[in-house]
C-alpha cells in the first residue's frame, strides 16, 4: 500500500495514474479546449410550474372488479355534479384513475377544477398528472468514481440529488486560498476562455533573506496565481529559509488545483470529473508555496478575496461569497486571524476551513469564531483516523479512506479530482484516482464550500451565520456504531496531545452537527428569512408595535405572516394584527413576553423569529433587515473578460401585511465557510511569522 504521511495526505505522486488514465487524458485534451456552453441535463424541465390538463383521482370506494362501462358512467356523473367536463384517460389501479379536463388551460382554471373535484363525495383526492424528469447526472466519464457526490455511501453528499434543484449560479464566486492553480487544466480553464477560473492573484511574498524560494516563481506578489509547483529538494528542506518547516524532500502537490476541481471542475463537458458546483466562478488566490505559506500572505489574500482593500493591490473586482481555506496549523486561533475573519463576516462572505489532519483538536484557522470547520469522514460516516475533531467542529464531509490493506491495492474511497502529473514543474494535467489517491481534510472542506455555493445560488440574502446554521440544520445524523466490529466513540480532545488516530464513531459533541448533505442544505437555503425590528422603547402596560418582515428565496415570494405568543409575562397579551407583518402587543408589567413571528413563502416553507419583551425593553436574535435580491446577479462573460456585477440595491422592509419578497437593510451579510485541508503537518516559528501548511 502506498505510503501515507502523518496528516493523512498522499506523499508519493502519480505513478499509478500514468498507467491507467494518461492515454485517456491525452486523447481528450484537444476536445476539452473546444467545448462550448456546458450541457445541463435538466434544462428541459420547465422553469415555471407545468399546467396540465391531466389529473389523477383517488376513489373513496374501489371495487375489486369494475367494468370500463361502469367507470365511464361514474366519471360522467362526477362531471355533472361538479360541472367540470371530464374524459377518462385510463387507470393506474382500481383505486386511481387518470382523467382529462375539458376546460381552457390556465393555472386558475385547473386549480378551480381540482377544488371542485376534491369536494365530490366519491373522490378521495385529485392532483395534477405532472411530468417527471431524469435526475441531473453529468456526462463526465470519471463521475462514476466520484462516490462522494453520489448517494451510494452513508457519508456521501448526494450532490447529484441537489443538482435537480440547483447546480449553482454564475453570480456566485468561491475563492480558493491555496497553492495557486493550473489554468491550463481542461476541466478548469480560464473564465474568459469558457472555463471556471477568474484571474485571481498571487500573494506569496519574498522570503526574509530576499529570495523567492517559497514562491518558486522568481518574484513576489503579482496578478498571476498560476501554481509553478511546490516541490522541495533535500537541500532546500534543510536550509535556513524554511527554519525546519519542511518534512524533507517532497514532490509537487498541486494542492490548489485539487481543491479547485472539487469545488468547480467543469461538469457535462465529456471530460474527467464533475465539481460540486457547475456554474459559480472559482477565484484562485495563491498564498502557499514551498513548505506552506506565511500568515501575513494568507491574511492579506483573505481580505482581498472578500473585496476588502489591500495596500498596493487593486481591489478585487469579483468579491467572493465563499472562501475555502484548506490550510492551517496546530495552534489556537490568533488575534490576527480572528480580526480578519471578523472583517470578512461583516463583509458578507462565508469562510469554510478544514479541521486539520493531526488527529487532535480542530486547528487554526478552522477553530476561529465564525468559521465552518469540516471534519473528514470515512465512506461509512465514521471519523477518519487522521482527522481533527472537537467542540469547534461544525460538521463532517468525506475525506477519503482506503479500506484495503494489501500491498499495491487500490484506495477504494479516494476523493478523485483534478491535478497534474509533474513531480516538480507541471507536466500533464490529469486526475487523482485509486492508485494516485487523494485523502485529507483539505478535500472535505471544499465539498462543503461547494454546498455553500449551491445554497447562496438559491438564496443570496443568507448571512454567513444563516449559511452555517442551515448547513447544520440540513445534515444527515451520525450513523450508529457498526454491529460487525467494535469501534471507540469519538471524544472531545482534552488538549493538543489528546490524539485519536484511529477510526471512531462520531457524536455531535465531537464531530459537529452531522454529515454534510447537499439536498438538505439547499432545502434549508430555500426557506425564507424572517426579520424583526425591535422597538426602541417599551413601557409596561403600554402598546408595543412589533415590526416584522421577510425575504423569500430566489423565485419565491412571502405569502403570509403570523405572530403568536410563546410565553407571556404578567399582563402581556396579543392585541391586534396577529396575521400581518406588524403586530401590536401590550408590554408585560413584569416577567418576559416572548412573541414569535412565522413567515411563510409561496411554496409553504417557513422561517421563525422570536422577540423577548420585558417591562422596559425588548430584544431579538433575528436580523432586523435583509439587503438585496435573493437571486444572485450574474457575472457575465463579455469581451473575453468576466464583467463584475455591482453590489445589490437594498430593499426597503415591508410596513404592512400581505405577501411579497420584501426585505430590509442590513450592514451585516454572509460569511462562514472556507476550506481547511492540510497537506503537510507542522508549525514553524523560526521565520518572522508562522507558516501555515496546506492540508
KALINBEL-V638642 format. One record per residue. RES is the residue in three letters. SS is DSSP state (alpha for helix, beta for strand, coil for the rest). NEAR is the number of other C-alpha atoms within 10 Angstrom. D_LAST is the distance of its C-alpha to the last C-alpha in Angstrom with 2 decimals. Layout:
res = (RES/RES)
ss = (SS/SS)
near = (NEAR/NEAR)
d_last = (D_LAST/D_LAST)
This chain:
res = (UNK/UNK/UNK/UNK/UNK/UNK/UNK/UNK/UNK/UNK/UNK/UNK/UNK/UNK/UNK/UNK/UNK/UNK/UNK/UNK/UNK/UNK/UNK/UNK/UNK/UNK/UNK/UNK/UNK/UNK/UNK/UNK/UNK/UNK/UNK/UNK/UNK/UNK/UNK/UNK/UNK/UNK/UNK/UNK/UNK/UNK/UNK/UNK/UNK/UNK/UNK/UNK/UNK/UNK/UNK/UNK/UNK/UNK/UNK/UNK/UNK/UNK/UNK/UNK/UNK/UNK/UNK/UNK/UNK/UNK/UNK/UNK/UNK/UNK/UNK/UNK/UNK/UNK/UNK/UNK/UNK/UNK/UNK/UNK/UNK/UNK/UNK/UNK/UNK/UNK/UNK/UNK/UNK/UNK/UNK/UNK/UNK/UNK/UNK/UNK/UNK/UNK/UNK/UNK/UNK/UNK/UNK/UNK/UNK/UNK/UNK/UNK/UNK/UNK/UNK/UNK/UNK/UNK/UNK/UNK/UNK/UNK/UNK/UNK/UNK/UNK/UNK/UNK/UNK/UNK/UNK/UNK/UNK/UNK/UNK/UNK/UNK/UNK/UNK/UNK/UNK/UNK/UNK/UNK/UNK/UNK/UNK/UNK/UNK/UNK/UNK/UNK/UNK/UNK/UNK/UNK/UNK/UNK/UNK/UNK/UNK/UNK/UNK/UNK/UNK/UNK/UNK/UNK/UNK/UNK/UNK/UNK/UNK/UNK/UNK/UNK/UNK/UNK/UNK/UNK/UNK/UNK/UNK/UNK/UNK/UNK/UNK/UNK/UNK/UNK/UNK/UNK/UNK/UNK/UNK/UNK/UNK/UNK/UNK/UNK/UNK/UNK/UNK/UNK/UNK/UNK/UNK/UNK/UNK/UNK/UNK/UNK/UNK/UNK/UNK/UNK/UNK/UNK/UNK/UNK/UNK/UNK/UNK/UNK/UNK/UNK/UNK/UNK/UNK/UNK/UNK/UNK/UNK/UNK/UNK/UNK/UNK/UNK/UNK/UNK/UNK/UNK/UNK/UNK/UNK/UNK/UNK/UNK/UNK/UNK/UNK/UNK/UNK/UNK/UNK/UNK/UNK/UNK/UNK/UNK/UNK/UNK/UNK/UNK/UNK/UNK/UNK/UNK/UNK/UNK/UNK/UNK/UNK/UNK/UNK/UNK/UNK/UNK/UNK/UNK/UNK/UNK/UNK/UNK/UNK/UNK/UNK/UNK/UNK/UNK/UNK/UNK/UNK/UNK/UNK/UNK/UNK/UNK/UNK/UNK/UNK/UNK/UNK/UNK/UNK/UNK/UNK/UNK/UNK/UNK/UNK/UNK/UNK/UNK/UNK/UNK/UNK/UNK/UNK/UNK/UNK/UNK/UNK/UNK/UNK/UNK/UNK/UNK/UNK/UNK/UNK/UNK/UNK/UNK/UNK/UNK/UNK/UNK/UNK/UNK/UNK/UNK/UNK/UNK/UNK/UNK/UNK/UNK/UNK/UNK/UNK/UNK/UNK/UNK/UNK/UNK/UNK/UNK/UNK/UNK/UNK/UNK/UNK/UNK/UNK/UNK/UNK/UNK/UNK/UNK/UNK/UNK/UNK/UNK/UNK/UNK/UNK/UNK/UNK/UNK/UNK/UNK/UNK/UNK/UNK/UNK/UNK/UNK/UNK/UNK/UNK/UNK/UNK/UNK/UNK/UNK/UNK/UNK/UNK/UNK/UNK/UNK/UNK/UNK/UNK/UNK/UNK/UNK/UNK/UNK/UNK/UNK/UNK/UNK/UNK/UNK/UNK/UNK/UNK/UNK/UNK/UNK/UNK/UNK/UNK/UNK/UNK/UNK/UNK/UNK/UNK/UNK/UNK/UNK/UNK/UNK/UNK/UNK/UNK/UNK/UNK/UNK/UNK/UNK/UNK/UNK/UNK/UNK/UNK/UNK/UNK/UNK/UNK/UNK/UNK/UNK/UNK/UNK/UNK/UNK/UNK/UNK/UNK/UNK/UNK/UNK/UNK/UNK/UNK/UNK/UNK/UNK/UNK/UNK/UNK/UNK/UNK/UNK/UNK/UNK/UNK/UNK/UNK/UNK/UNK/UNK/UNK/UNK/UNK/UNK/UNK/UNK/UNK/UNK/UNK/UNK/UNK/UNK/UNK/UNK/UNK/UNK/UNK/UNK/UNK/UNK/UNK/UNK/UNK/UNK/UNK/UNK/UNK/UNK/UNK/UNK/UNK/UNK/UNK/UNK/UNK/UNK/UNK/UNK/UNK/UNK/UNK/UNK/UNK/UNK/UNK/UNK/UNK/UNK/UNK/UNK/UNK/UNK/UNK/UNK/UNK/UNK/UNK/UNK/UNK/UNK/UNK/UNK/UNK/UNK/UNK/UNK/UNK/UNK/UNK/UNK/UNK/UNK/UNK/UNK/UNK/UNK/UNK/UNK/UNK/UNK/UNK/UNK/UNK/UNK/UNK/UNK/UNK/UNK/UNK/UNK/UNK/UNK/UNK/UNK/UNK/UNK/UNK/UNK/UNK/UNK/UNK/UNK/UNK/UNK/UNK/UNK/UNK/UNK/UNK/UNK/UNK/UNK/UNK/UNK/UNK/UNK/UNK/UNK/UNK/UNK/UNK/UNK/UNK/UNK/UNK/UNK/UNK/UNK/UNK/UNK/UNK/UNK/UNK/UNK/UNK/UNK/UNK/UNK/UNK/UNK/UNK/UNK/UNK/UNK/UNK/UNK/UNK/UNK/UNK/UNK/UNK/UNK/UNK/UNK/UNK/UNK/UNK/UNK/UNK/UNK/UNK/UNK/UNK/UNK/UNK/UNK/UNK/UNK/UNK/UNK/UNK/UNK/UNK/UNK/UNK/UNK/UNK/UNK/UNK/UNK/UNK/UNK/UNK/UNK/UNK/UNK/UNK/UNK/UNK/UNK/UNK/UNK/UNK/UNK/UNK/UNK/UNK/UNK/UNK/UNK/UNK/UNK/UNK/UNK/UNK/UNK/UNK/UNK/UNK)
ss = (coil/coil/coil/beta/coil/coil/coil/coil/coil/beta/coil/coil/coil/coil/alpha/alpha/alpha/alpha/alpha/alpha/coil/alpha/alpha/alpha/alpha/alpha/alpha/alpha/alpha/alpha/alpha/alpha/alpha/coil/coil/coil/coil/coil/coil/coil/coil/coil/coil/coil/coil/coil/coil/coil/coil/coil/coil/coil/coil/beta/beta/beta/beta/beta/beta/coil/coil/coil/coil/coil/coil/coil/coil/alpha/alpha/alpha/alpha/alpha/alpha/alpha/alpha/alpha/alpha/alpha/alpha/alpha/alpha/alpha/coil/coil/coil/beta/beta/beta/beta/beta/beta/coil/coil/coil/coil/beta/beta/beta/beta/beta/beta/coil/coil/coil/coil/coil/alpha/alpha/alpha/alpha/alpha/alpha/alpha/alpha/alpha/alpha/alpha/alpha/alpha/coil/coil/coil/beta/beta/beta/beta/beta/beta/coil/coil/coil/coil/coil/coil/coil/coil/coil/coil/coil/coil/coil/coil/alpha/alpha/alpha/coil/alpha/alpha/alpha/coil/coil/coil/coil/coil/coil/coil/coil/coil/alpha/alpha/alpha/alpha/coil/coil/coil/coil/coil/coil/coil/coil/coil/coil/beta/beta/beta/beta/beta/beta/coil/coil/beta/coil/coil/coil/coil/coil/coil/coil/coil/beta/alpha/alpha/alpha/coil/coil/coil/beta/beta/beta/beta/beta/beta/coil/coil/coil/coil/coil/coil/coil/coil/coil/coil/coil/coil/coil/coil/coil/coil/coil/coil/coil/beta/coil/coil/coil/beta/coil/coil/coil/coil/coil/beta/coil/alpha/alpha/alpha/alpha/coil/coil/coil/coil/coil/coil/coil/coil/coil/coil/coil/coil/beta/coil/coil/coil/coil/alpha/alpha/alpha/alpha/alpha/alpha/alpha/alpha/alpha/alpha/coil/coil/coil/coil/coil/coil/coil/coil/coil/coil/coil/coil/coil/coil/coil/coil/beta/beta/beta/beta/beta/beta/coil/coil/beta/coil/coil/beta/beta/beta/alpha/alpha/alpha/alpha/alpha/alpha/alpha/alpha/alpha/alpha/alpha/coil/coil/coil/coil/beta/coil/coil/beta/coil/coil/coil/coil/coil/coil/coil/coil/beta/beta/beta/beta/coil/beta/beta/beta/coil/coil/coil/coil/coil/alpha/alpha/alpha/alpha/alpha/alpha/alpha/alpha/alpha/alpha/alpha/alpha/alpha/coil/coil/beta/beta/beta/beta/beta/coil/coil/coil/coil/coil/coil/beta/coil/coil/beta/coil/coil/coil/coil/coil/coil/coil/beta/beta/beta/beta/beta/beta/coil/coil/coil/coil/coil/beta/coil/coil/coil/coil/coil/beta/coil/coil/coil/coil/coil/beta/beta/beta/beta/coil/coil/beta/coil/coil/coil/coil/coil/coil/coil/coil/coil/coil/coil/beta/coil/coil/coil/coil/beta/beta/beta/coil/coil/coil/coil/coil/coil/coil/coil/beta/beta/beta/coil/coil/coil/coil/coil/coil/coil/coil/coil/coil/alpha/alpha/alpha/alpha/alpha/alpha/alpha/alpha/alpha/alpha/alpha/alpha/alpha/alpha/alpha/alpha/alpha/coil/coil/coil/coil/coil/alpha/alpha/alpha/alpha/alpha/alpha/alpha/alpha/alpha/alpha/coil/coil/beta/coil/coil/coil/coil/coil/coil/coil/coil/coil/coil/coil/beta/beta/coil/coil/coil/coil/coil/coil/coil/coil/coil/coil/coil/coil/coil/coil/beta/beta/coil/coil/alpha/alpha/alpha/alpha/coil/coil/coil/beta/coil/coil/alpha/alpha/alpha/alpha/alpha/alpha/alpha/alpha/coil/coil/coil/beta/beta/beta/beta/beta/coil/coil/coil/coil/coil/coil/coil/coil/coil/beta/beta/beta/beta/beta/beta/beta/beta/beta/coil/coil/coil/coil/coil/coil/beta/beta/beta/beta/beta/beta/beta/beta/beta/beta/coil/coil/beta/coil/coil/beta/beta/beta/beta/coil/coil/coil/coil/coil/beta/beta/beta/beta/beta/coil/coil/coil/beta/coil/coil/beta/beta/beta/beta/beta/beta/beta/beta/beta/coil/coil/coil/coil/beta/beta/beta/beta/beta/beta/beta/beta/coil/coil/coil/coil/beta/beta/coil/coil/coil/coil/coil/coil/coil/coil/coil/coil/coil/coil/coil/coil/coil/coil/beta/beta/beta/coil/coil/beta/beta/beta/coil/coil/coil/coil/coil/coil/coil/coil/coil/coil/coil/coil/coil/coil/coil/coil/coil/coil/coil/coil/coil/coil/coil/coil/coil/coil/coil/coil/coil/coil/coil/coil/coil/coil/coil/coil/coil/coil/coil/coil/coil/coil/coil/coil/coil/coil/coil/beta/beta/beta/beta/coil)
near = (13/17/10/13/16/16/25/29/27/20/20/17/21/20/12/17/19/16/10/13/16/16/11/13/18/13/10/14/19/11/13/20/17/11/16/11/9/16/13/17/17/17/11/9/14/9/8/7/9/14/16/16/19/20/21/21/24/20/17/12/11/13/8/8/7/10/7/12/9/10/15/14/11/13/19/18/13/20/18/12/12/18/13/18/16/22/16/17/12/13/15/11/11/15/15/19/19/20/22/18/20/12/13/10/12/13/12/11/15/21/14/13/18/21/15/17/23/18/13/15/10/17/16/16/17/23/17/19/17/13/9/7/11/10/14/19/20/25/19/18/14/18/23/14/17/19/21/28/27/19/15/12/16/20/30/24/29/22/27/21/20/25/24/18/17/21/28/26/24/18/22/25/28/34/33/33/34/36/35/32/32/27/22/15/23/27/31/25/21/21/20/17/16/18/26/27/26/22/22/27/24/27/31/31/23/18/17/11/9/9/15/19/21/25/29/18/17/10/15/16/18/14/14/17/25/22/28/19/26/27/20/22/16/12/9/18/20/17/13/12/19/22/13/18/26/24/15/14/13/20/17/23/28/27/27/27/28/27/32/33/29/28/30/30/33/29/26/22/25/21/24/27/29/31/28/32/29/26/25/25/28/30/29/31/31/30/33/31/29/25/30/32/27/25/20/20/20/24/19/18/27/29/20/26/32/30/21/16/14/14/8/7/13/11/16/20/16/27/25/28/32/33/35/34/33/36/36/35/29/23/15/15/16/12/10/12/20/18/14/15/26/16/17/30/26/17/23/25/29/36/35/34/39/44/45/42/36/28/25/25/30/33/30/24/33/34/28/22/17/21/32/37/39/43/38/36/31/26/25/17/26/28/32/31/22/29/34/33/35/25/16/25/28/31/28/36/29/37/33/27/25/18/13/13/10/9/8/11/14/20/22/18/24/26/26/28/29/29/26/25/23/19/19/18/16/16/10/17/21/25/27/23/25/19/22/23/29/26/30/33/38/36/35/33/38/36/32/34/32/31/29/33/34/31/30/33/30/27/28/27/28/27/28/30/21/20/28/26/18/22/30/23/18/21/22/21/16/21/16/11/16/11/7/6/6/10/14/12/15/21/19/22/19/11/10/15/11/13/20/23/17/14/18/21/22/28/21/18/17/24/33/23/23/27/32/29/28/30/24/22/26/27/18/24/30/27/24/31/31/27/29/27/20/23/15/10/10/20/16/19/18/15/18/22/19/21/21/31/34/34/34/33/27/21/15/22/19/27/19/20/26/19/25/16/17/12/14/20/18/16/16/26/21/19/13/14/17/18/17/21/27/23/24/18/22/22/30/24/18/17/17/21/26/21/21/18/29/23/31/25/25/18/15/13/18/20/18/19/20/21/23/20/30/23/23/15/16/20/16/17/12/16/21/22/26/28/24/21/22/25/20/21/19/15/19/15/15/9/8/12/14/19/15/16/15/11/10/13/10/16/18/15/24/21/13/14/19/13/19/18/24/21/28/22/16/15/12/18/22/25/34/32/39/36/40/41/39/34/31/29/26/23/18/20/12/14/16/12/13/18/25/30/32/32/32)
d_last = (21.07/18.41/16.39/13.06/11.10/10.94/7.49/8.87/7.47/10.60/11.89/15.16/15.79/18.27/21.51/22.18/21.72/24.53/26.85/26.21/25.47/26.09/29.67/28.92/26.67/29.30/31.95/30.23/28.93/32.32/32.93/29.59/30.45/33.76/32.57/34.16/33.48/31.34/33.35/32.81/34.26/35.52/37.16/40.51/40.07/42.22/40.65/43.51/44.81/47.28/50.94/52.43/56.11/55.26/54.91/54.38/56.70/56.81/60.29/61.24/63.51/62.91/65.63/64.63/67.05/67.85/69.47/68.25/71.57/70.99/67.46/68.77/71.37/68.82/66.65/69.78/70.76/67.38/67.72/71.14/70.04/66.94/68.52/65.40/66.31/64.55/64.38/63.20/60.47/59.74/58.54/55.19/57.10/60.26/58.32/56.59/58.32/57.23/59.45/59.74/60.67/63.64/62.80/61.57/57.79/55.96/53.39/56.07/58.64/56.36/55.16/58.81/59.86/57.11/58.24/61.82/60.86/58.83/61.91/64.13/65.05/64.53/60.89/57.98/55.40/55.13/51.95/51.13/50.64/47.50/45.58/42.21/39.73/37.37/33.82/31.40/29.72/28.45/30.06/26.91/27.64/24.22/24.07/25.69/22.54/20.42/21.29/18.71/20.77/24.02/25.90/26.47/23.98/23.90/20.35/20.65/20.72/24.23/23.41/26.37/28.61/27.30/27.98/31.66/31.56/29.23/26.84/26.09/27.97/28.01/28.57/24.96/22.24/18.49/16.47/13.10/11.85/9.73/10.97/14.16/15.67/18.40/21.32/23.44/21.59/24.46/22.43/21.15/23.75/25.13/26.68/29.92/30.20/29.63/25.84/23.16/21.67/23.26/23.75/21.00/20.62/19.04/18.52/17.31/20.31/22.17/21.59/23.99/26.21/26.82/24.89/22.21/20.31/16.90/17.90/19.33/21.56/24.54/24.51/22.94/22.54/24.15/24.34/22.56/18.79/19.04/16.27/18.35/15.77/13.61/15.27/16.35/19.77/21.00/23.11/20.43/18.22/21.26/22.44/22.98/21.02/17.71/19.45/17.66/14.09/13.66/13.65/16.26/17.03/14.48/14.95/13.59/10.47/11.88/8.52/10.50/13.26/11.49/10.36/13.89/15.60/14.47/15.92/18.88/19.81/23.59/25.40/28.92/29.08/29.89/26.86/23.61/21.53/21.80/19.43/19.43/21.67/24.45/25.79/23.64/22.69/19.22/18.99/16.64/15.95/14.66/13.17/10.94/12.88/13.27/11.29/9.50/11.88/14.61/14.76/18.03/16.74/14.09/16.88/19.38/17.40/16.99/20.74/21.73/19.84/21.76/25.01/25.67/27.55/25.92/28.34/29.17/27.33/29.06/28.12/25.72/28.22/25.79/24.32/21.43/22.06/18.42/15.39/11.90/9.14/5.65/4.95/6.86/8.79/11.27/14.30/16.57/16.56/18.44/21.57/20.32/17.36/19.78/22.44/20.59/19.33/22.98/24.17/21.97/23.13/26.68/26.22/25.43/21.81/19.42/15.94/13.30/10.00/7.59/9.06/6.52/6.94/9.88/12.62/14.11/14.67/12.46/10.73/11.53/11.95/11.74/14.66/16.79/19.90/19.97/16.37/15.67/13.07/11.99/12.07/11.41/14.89/16.78/19.36/22.02/20.38/19.58/16.36/14.23/14.62/11.07/10.40/11.34/14.52/17.58/19.90/17.42/16.02/17.54/17.32/15.61/14.77/14.37/11.18/13.11/15.18/17.89/21.19/23.17/23.61/25.94/25.32/24.44/24.14/22.06/18.97/20.77/18.06/15.47/13.93/15.95/15.32/16.26/15.34/17.52/19.19/19.43/18.37/18.86/20.27/20.42/22.87/23.03/21.14/20.32/18.32/16.17/18.40/19.32/19.64/16.88/14.66/11.35/9.66/6.71/6.47/4.77/8.33/10.20/10.03/11.64/14.22/15.29/15.31/17.58/19.77/20.16/21.33/23.85/25.07/25.73/27.42/30.12/30.35/29.28/31.03/28.50/27.19/23.63/24.89/26.69/23.73/21.85/25.05/25.85/22.44/23.15/26.75/25.96/23.81/25.18/25.93/24.20/26.05/28.46/27.89/28.78/32.36/32.03/29.95/29.32/25.90/25.22/24.69/21.41/22.32/21.15/19.79/22.49/20.27/17.27/18.99/19.76/17.33/17.66/16.27/18.42/18.85/20.69/22.62/21.19/23.42/23.35/23.23/20.17/18.02/19.50/22.27/21.70/20.15/19.40/22.50/23.12/26.96/27.18/25.06/27.15/30.33/29.44/28.79/32.23/33.98/35.87/35.13/37.86/38.68/41.18/42.95/43.90/47.51/47.92/50.91/52.17/55.58/56.53/58.83/58.31/56.76/53.11/51.79/48.28/46.84/44.26/42.55/40.16/38.06/37.52/34.73/35.22/38.44/39.73/42.02/42.86/45.94/46.84/46.37/47.54/47.81/48.36/48.98/46.35/48.27/51.23/52.40/56.09/57.89/54.87/55.33/54.52/57.28/56.78/54.68/52.33/51.45/50.61/47.81/49.93/51.50/53.83/53.82/55.82/53.92/54.47/56.78/54.41/51.18/48.51/48.99/45.80/45.95/43.61/43.33/42.45/41.70/42.19/41.41/43.32/41.34/41.95/38.46/38.57/36.89/38.34/38.59/40.42/42.64/44.00/47.45/49.27/52.72/51.62/48.09/45.58/41.79/39.16/35.39/35.68/35.16/38.42/37.85/35.82/35.53/35.67/35.76/33.80/33.65/31.15/33.09/32.19/30.74/33.23/32.90/36.08/37.35/34.23/32.28/30.52/32.83/31.32/32.67/34.34/33.39/35.20/38.54/38.79/41.05/43.79/43.59/46.36/49.39/51.34/51.02/50.25/47.47/45.17/41.62/42.30/39.67/39.85/38.36/35.25/33.54/30.49/28.28/25.10/21.60/18.89/15.97/12.97/9.55/6.70/3.60/0.94/3.31/5.89/7.26/10.09/12.33/14.87/18.20/20.48/19.98/21.51/18.50/15.29/12.48/9.18/6.16/3.79/0.00)
